[in-house]
Amino acid sequence: MNIEGLISDLAFILLLGAFVTVFFKFIKQPVVLGYIVAGFLASPNFHYLPSVTTEANIDFWAEIGIVVLLFSLGLEFSFKKLVNTGASAVMTALIIVAGMMCAGFIIGHFMGFTTINSLFLGGMLSMSSTTIIIKAFTDLGLRQKKFASLVLAVLIVEDLFAVVMMVVLSSIAVNNSVQGSELLFSIAKLVFFLVIWFLVGVFVLPSLFNACRRYLNSETLLVVSMGLCLGMAVFSVYCGFSLALGAFVMGSILAGTSYAERIEHVVAPVKDLFGAVFFISVGMMVQPSIIAEYWTSILLLSGVVIVGMIIFGSFGMLVTGQTLRVAIQSGFSLTQIGEFAFIIATLGMSLGVLDATIYPIVVAVSVLTTFTTPYFIKMSDPFYNWVERHLPSQLRFLITRYHTDTTKEKAGKAWRKSLGKGLWRIAVYTIVIIAISLLARRYLLSWLTDIIPSWSNLLATVITFAAMSPFLGGLLLPLSRLLARSRTNKIRKKKQLPPNTGTVIVAVIGFIIALFFIVNVVTWCYSMRFGALVAVTVLIITILVFSQRVRVQMGSIENRFFENLNERDLRRSGKNNNIVSDLHLAYMTVGTGCELVGQKLKDSQVRPRYGVNIVSIQRGGEWYTIPGGDMRVYPGDQIGVIGTDEQLEAFLPVVEKESKSGPDARHNVDFQLFNIVLEDGNPLIGKTPRTSGLRENFDALVIAIERNEQYIDQDSDETFMPGDLVWLVGDPKRIPK
């Protein structure tokens, strides 16, 4: 690799990107569009400026940009949020992918493409761009909106669907048919690795961070978090998935820790830098000659993407019970194709089944729809208002009624709840046991055979059972509880009530799966008959002798898992940090809209109003224990608060309240210094800075008063006099008034 060329290319595109994006900010256009224009200007396709020496250099930086962008997305969108919005996201993504696949297939035949080319075209048109939408939401200040979180959930599910879709398309291209076994294996493999990564990460990382808490300053935290991000990305590729998926998974795991906000803060500059390179690389793929030759096809496909995504995205959200406004906002946000379109196109080219002209057309469609995305997001509210005015009253009533019915909480039967909860546990324990079994069979047994051939079978079996034992116990837990309950009722001579159906089903399924795994492990090295005998013996001993110990052990494991999973929320609420009686210590981050911001603690009346005590303030890397009454509170401070559950619950939204304009709005305000000479008749004469209304009415602050060519010592009660030169700082759009 030419290092000098690599650095010179990076320097050139960043300088050009800086100039173009400043201009786009000046004309009040989204920054992401500026990056795309800068990419076109830096490409060999624009002959009036120097171009990059090697486009592969930019691809290298852009790949890092995608990884960091998806890692940052994971930090803001944890698996817990994905589970909470899972049904809506999965259904909406399924409707979008199926609908756009059909639309792409039909339009491909209309344009004269072959069947296989039409299938690949449908796949390319069905995937919206996660990175483009994240950037657009950030630039427009929409990240905190309800529809934004739903859209991001849909995008994540689409990315998971894309993995399966690539397997299907590859199978069709090679075999002219879908290999069902290969498809099922791909889906099972994806689910298996996601669950294992998530379980191991939640168990290990929060405890590791807490153990190293005192050493984690901003520099170390950046190094550790980026190391974890890139390490998981590489491991994801080793397992047969993409870099981006691994980075997102690691971000989602870290999102549940109490360090999520700090990690997001220290990673933000890296994300902005390499994210800019990624969007510039998209702009570099614009080829005017291709656009000129195939402009009708490009416009047609762009129209299909925009209209199709709006229709299928809005319909999917309505089907899952969202309001009409949220559905339209979501549909208008998905009107583009992105990085997965290029990946699918590259797959088709590598398999030799994709027409060479389709790739540049799809690139042009991607750039065009990326360019229009921010405008369609802005158009969603006006379009909703138009639809609301012209929608028939009966249809509006049906949509509202459907939304109310689907979001209304319904009490299910007890056996259904226990069945669902039990099956989830069985699925998780089964995946963990499979992972242990595969590791033992692939690595442990061969290693023991090399060093202790005569004892390898026995040792491998014993070690594998030891590692599996907690999870085999978890599978047998429902059955042991049923037997323990039956014995207790007999001893106490109570009337035996039949257990609910869900518990019985879970107990039977768990027993069968545990029996299967024990037989499977033993038969690696011994006969099936011996394996069955050992399995039955182990199960009987476990159920009869160790049932109580198993319950305690599994309870401890599950408690630790859920404490780590909810560490961020528990730290904010203090529910896992008891002090005395029902008092807890919680850590809360001060938001930009908190009413305490700028106040001295002694003036804030926190104790009389909320009944809590502020016992610490963390500001950057500094800790202030038992802060004095003259200390002030500022946005971003992490304050330690002691109170009861009820007091902390009431105080938390007050502290973490964000300003309505969003946390980044303050960076967009331009403050300047002005001076005004107070001539006779000026309405300020005779008033003081306190009574002038400058701060309240014009957001202006008096910083100095010059009188007779001398600056006077002034305070808020100094009276303005004729001839005074008053120095003000404030918004240049308001002060002239």
Secondary structure as GFF3:
##gff-version 3
##sequence-region A 1 737
A	DSSP	alpha_helix	3	26	.	.	.	ID=ss1
A	DSSP	alpha_helix	31	42	.	.	.	ID=ss2
A	DSSP	alpha_helix	55	76	.	.	.	ID=ss3
A	DSSP	alpha_helix	79	84	.	.	.	ID=ss4
A	DSSP	alpha_helix	86	110	.	.	.	ID=ss5
A	DSSP	alpha_helix	115	125	.	.	.	ID=ss6
A	DSSP	alpha_helix	130	140	.	.	.	ID=ss7
A	DSSP	alpha_helix	146	175	.	.	.	ID=ss8
A	DSSP	alpha_helix	180	211	.	.	.	ID=ss9
A	DSSP	three_ten_helix	213	215	.	.	.	ID=ss10
A	DSSP	alpha_helix	218	238	.	.	.	ID=ss11
A	DSSP	alpha_helix	243	254	.	.	.	ID=ss12
A	DSSP	alpha_helix	260	284	.	.	.	ID=ss13
A	DSSP	alpha_helix	288	293	.	.	.	ID=ss14
A	DSSP	alpha_helix	295	319	.	.	.	ID=ss15
A	DSSP	alpha_helix	324	333	.	.	.	ID=ss16
A	DSSP	alpha_helix	339	351	.	.	.	ID=ss17
A	DSSP	alpha_helix	358	390	.	.	.	ID=ss18
A	DSSP	alpha_helix	393	407	.	.	.	ID=ss19
A	DSSP	alpha_helix	414	439	.	.	.	ID=ss20
A	DSSP	pi_helix	440	444	.	.	.	ID=ss21
A	DSSP	alpha_helix	445	451	.	.	.	ID=ss22
A	DSSP	alpha_helix	456	491	.	.	.	ID=ss23
A	DSSP	alpha_helix	501	522	.	.	.	ID=ss24
A	DSSP	alpha_helix	528	544	.	.	.	ID=ss25
A	DSSP	alpha_helix	547	565	.	.	.	ID=ss26
A	DSSP	alpha_helix	567	573	.	.	.	ID=ss27
A	DSSP	beta_strand	584	589	.	.	.	ID=ss28
A	DSSP	alpha_helix	601	604	.	.	.	ID=ss29
A	DSSP	alpha_helix	606	610	.	.	.	ID=ss30
A	DSSP	beta_strand	613	619	.	.	.	ID=ss31
A	DSSP	beta_strand	622	625	.	.	.	ID=ss32
A	DSSP	beta_strand	638	643	.	.	.	ID=ss33
A	DSSP	alpha_helix	645	655	.	.	.	ID=ss34
A	DSSP	three_ten_helix	665	668	.	.	.	ID=ss35
A	DSSP	beta_strand	672	677	.	.	.	ID=ss36
A	DSSP	alpha_helix	694	698	.	.	.	ID=ss37
A	DSSP	beta_strand	700	707	.	.	.	ID=ss38
A	DSSP	beta_strand	710	711	.	.	.	ID=ss39
A	DSSP	beta_strand	725	730	.	.	.	ID=ss40
###
